Amino acid sequence: MRSFRPPVVLLDIGLPDISGYEVAKRLRELPETRQAFLIAITGYGGPEYIEQSESAGFDEHLLKPVEPLKLSALLATAAARTAAAERGTELKSERSRTNKPCN
C-alpha cells in the first residue's frame, strides 16, 4: 500500500481543536510529510506568530488574503524542491523570512 506524501501543505493557524502550529510539528515528525513544503495561511501577522510558524516547521507564513501570484510562486518553489529531492540534489530554500509575513 502506498503512503500519501503531499509535496505541499497549506495550513491555517487558527484551527478549532488544535493549533496549526501543533499540526505542523506533527507533520514534521511523520516520514510521509517530513519533507513537505508547509505554508501557513493565517490572519496572524505579528512577529511572535511568524516566529512560532518558523519554530513549528513552516517554510512560509502568508497573511490572508493571500496574493495569488505569491502563492503561485511558492508552489513553483515547492515543485522545484520536490524535483530536486527526487533527483537527489538539494535546492536552497528561497524562504522569505525577513521578520515580516509574505502576502
N, C-alpha and C positions, 0 to 999 in steps of 0.2 A: 504494500500500500504506500502511495506517495504522500509525503507531508506537504502541507500548504506552506509555501515560502514566499510571502509577498516581498517584492523588492522595495515597495514604498508603503508607508502607513501614515495616513492623515488622521490626526487625533486631537480632539477637543480637550482642553484642560479641565473645564468645569463640568464634570460628569456627575450624575445624581448620587451614585452609591460609592464610587471610588474616584479618586482624582486621576486626571490624565497623566500626572507625574508618576503615580504608582503603576499605572498600566504600562508606561514607557519602561520603567525599571524592570517590570516582569517580562516584557517583550525582549529586553536585552539579555535576560537570563536564559531564554529558550533558544535552543540551537536553530530552530526554524526561522526565528525572527531576529537573531543576534546581529546580523549584518544588514537588516532592513534600514532604509533611509527614513528616519522618523521626523515628521513635520508636525509641530504643534500649531494648531489653528485656534486662536483664542481672542477674547476681548481684553485679556490681562496683558498690559504692555509695560508696566513699571520694571525698573532694573531688577528688583527682587524676583519677579516672575521669570524674567529672562535667565537669571542665574539658576533658578530652580529647574527650568527647562534643560539647561546645559547639564546640570548635575544629574538629572533623571535619565539623560542619554539621548535627548532630542538632537537632531542635526540642525534643525532650523526652528525658528519661532516667528510665526506670522500673525499679524493682527487682523482681526475682522474689521471691515470686509476685506477679503484678500483680493489683491490685484491679479486678474487672470494672467497677465504677462509674467508676473513674478512667479506664480505657481507653475506656469508652463516652463519657465527657465529652470526651476528647481526639479521638476520632473525629468527634464532633459539631463540635468546633472546626475540625478539618481540613475537614469538609464545608462549613462556613460560609466558610472561607478560599477553598476552591475555587470556591464560588458567587460570592463577591465578585470573585475574579480573572476569572471568566467575564463578569461584569457590567462589568469594567473599574474597579472600586473597590478600595480597599485595606482589609483588615481588620487591625486592630492585633493583633499576636501576644499571646496570653494565656500566654506562657511562664511556667512555674512555677519558673524557675531562681532559686533563692534560696540557692544553695550547698548544697542538700540535694536528694536524689533524690525523685521523685514515686513513690509506691507506694500 
